[in-house]
Amino acid sequence: MEVAANLSFSKASEILFISQPAISKHIKALEGFYKTTLFERKGNTIHLSTGGKLLYNRLKEAKKIQNQLDFELNILKT
């Protein structure tokens, strides 16, 4: 998600405190799992592919649901 949000492998690696090769390896694994290219690489810039946009949007929805669930469960504790 960080690579997609920042459109940068190096910026994502700084934010996540992991190496850029580790990020690249993870993206490659995701592309293998989903059998699609997630990023289009053009020179030194990257853009989300159609599949990448779909995955990123779904992950944002899932994150929103997770945050809402955490909020609701914390309300039940009080």
NORFENRA-V192263 format. One line per field, one symbol per residue. phi: phi as a letter, one per 30 degrees, with the letter a starting at -180 (. if undefined). psi: psi as a letter, one per 30 degrees, with the letter a starting at -180 (. if undefined). burial: I if it has 16 or more other ideal C-beta (glycine too) atoms within 10 Angstrom, else O. A space follows every 10 residues. Layout:
phi->???
psi->???
burial->???
This chain:
phi->.ddddchadd ddddddhbdd dddedddddd ddddhadcbc cbiccbbdde dddddddddd ddddddddde dddddddc
psi->eeeeefhkee eeeeefhlle eeeeeeeeee eeefhlkfkk kjbglllkle eeeeeeeeee eeeeeeeeee eeeeeff.
burial->OOIIOOOIIO OIIOOOOOOO OOIOOOIOOO IOOOOOOIIO OOOOOIOIIO IIOOIIOOOO OOOOOOOOOO OOOOOOOO
